[in-house]
């Protein structure tokens, strides 16, 4: 740390245009960006480096990915308890909306589709784990809301989340320490974290910011 501080205090080294361009090219390749003709990039060095500082943490964050990301359902993917606040069976209307038996509109948290798509695009497997007693209704909602194809594994039944995760590990062959879990209940976070799973509390529904926080928390684990 002291050596780094001394380096910051020293005057900057002035590189030749050729050597600076070579260094920039390496950093751009590290970020998986195309190396376009040099004139395309900003000539302001500080602006270029500021842009790279935004991209490099994301690259670093994804350098160690979880093998399985697990989501709770109630108050994590959708804003209700499926066994209490809505009335199965559900149906999909001609306009694409999903409603319960009484015509009540059923929605996801707004950023949930983007969260799942981002993980899918990154090649990360996903699972759903819920303690709800409304197994058929929850399974039906996953299908009608267009989420079922994202989940390679589902553990939806009453009981302990510990059991859910032990079965997920058995089915997938993935060690518990390679899993990332999102849930809205502290008791589930407490129980599952003791298994070695990286757990993230979801206070107000799943979103992209929380996903990034979870990936960052998992990376050094």
N, C-alpha and C positions, 0 to 999 in steps of 0.2 A: 504493500500500500504506500509506504514511504517513497519507494522508487518511482511509483506512478506519479506521486505528487511532485517529485523533483523533475520528472519528465515534463509535466504540465508547466512548470515554472521556467523551463528553458525556452529560448527563442525558437520559433518554428524554423524547420529546415526548409529551405527554398529548393524545390525540385525543378529539374528541367521539364519542359513541356512534354518531352517524350516519356520520361520516367513517371510523371504524374498520370499521363494518359494510360500507361501500362497498369498502374495501380488501380485506377478507376475501372479499367476493363475487368480486372480480377474481381473487384467488389460487385460489379454489375452481374457477372456470371454467378457469383455466390448467391445472389438474390434471384437467380433464374430469370433474369431479364435479358432480352435480346440486346446484343451490342450493336447498336445502330451507328451509322456514320457519326463521327464525333461532333459534327456541327449541330446534330439534332438535340444533344443534351445541353442544358444551360451552361453558359460560360462562367457564371458565378460559382466559384468553388464551394462557398458556404451553402448555397442553395442545393447543390448536388449532394453534398454530405448530409444536409438536413433531411433530404428525401430518403437517403440510404438508411439513416437512423430510424426511420419509421418502418422500413422494410426488414432490416436485419433482425429486430426482436421477434418478428413473426416467423422468420426462417428458423431462428434459434428455438422458439417455442415449439415448432412442429418437428424439431430434430428428434425428439423422443415422444412418440405418440402412444396413447393407450391402445391396447389391443381390442378392448371392448368398452363402449360407453353405454351406461345403463340409465334409463329414465324412469322415475315414478310417473304416474298418470295424473291423479287428482291434484289440482292446484300446482301442478308442475307443467304439464302440457296443456291442460284445459282448466278453466276457472270455476270448477264445481266438483262436488262429490257425486260420482256417477250413481251411487246407490242411495242418494238422499235428495239432491237438488233437481234432478231430472227424472223423467219417467220413461224407461224403455218399454217396448222396442222403439228404435229410431228409424227414420226414413229420410231418404234424400229426395228433395223436391226437384221439379223440372228446371228450376233456376239455379240448381247446384247447392242450395243451402241444405243443412241437415237440421231436422227438428225431431223432438221427442213425441211421444204418444199424444200429448196434449197440444201439440203445435208450437211448443216453446223452442226458440232458436238455440242451437248448440254451436258454440265456436271454440276455436283454439286460442291460446295467447298469440298475439299478432306475429311474433318473430319465430314461432316454433317451426313452421315449414322451412325457413331459411337456415335455422340451426341444424335441422336434420339433413338438409341438402348439402350444407357445408361439410359435415362429417362424411356423408356418402361420397362426395367428390374427392375427399382426402383418402378414401379407401378404408375408413375405420368402421368396423362392425358395431352394430347397436342392438340393444335389448330393452324390453319394457318389463318393469317389475312393480307390481301393485298388490296391496293387501286387501283390495276391495272384495266385498262379497258378491257384487254384481258382475260376475265373470263374463256372462254372455253379453251384457250390455256394453261393457268396456271393450270387449273384443269386436263387437259390431261397430262401435264408434271408431276404432282404429281403422277399420276397413272403409267406412263411409266418409271419414275425414281425409282419406288418402294417405294414411300413415303406415298402414300394415306392411307395405313392401320395404320399408326402411328397417324393420326389426327382424333380425335373423333369429332371435330367441325371445320368447315371452314367458314370464312367470307371473300369472294373474290368478290369485286365490288368497283367501284369508290366512293369517298366520304371521310368522316372523320373517322380516326381510333377510335375516341370516340364512334361513332355509332357501329363500329365493336365490341368494348368491351362491350358496353351496351347490345348488342344482345347476345354476348357470355355468359354474366352473367345471362341473362334471360333464355337462353337455358339450361345452365348447372346447374343453381341454386348455382353457386359458387360466393361468394362475390369478388368484384374487388381487395380487399386488399389481397386476397389469390392467386393472379395471378402473374406470372413472364413473362416479355415481352422482346423479343430481336428484334431490328430494326436498320437499317443503317441510318435512317434520324433523325436529331436532332428535327425537328418540330413534328414528331410523338412521340418521347420520351417526349418532353415537354407537349404535349396535353394529352397523356395517363397517365403520372405520376401525373397529377392533379386529376385523378380519384382515386388515392390511389394504383395504380398498381406499383410494383417494376419494373423499366425499365432499360435495359442495352443497350448502344449504341454498334453497331457492325461495326467497322471501316473497316475491311478487310475480311469479311465473317465469318460465324459461325464456331467455333472450340471448342475443349474440354476445353481448358484453359478459354475461355470466359464463357462456361457453368459453370465451377467451380466458376468463379468469380460471376456469377449471383446467384448461390445457396448460396454463402457466403453472398452476399448483401441482399438476401431475409431473411436469418435466423434471424437477429435481428429486422426485420421490424414488 
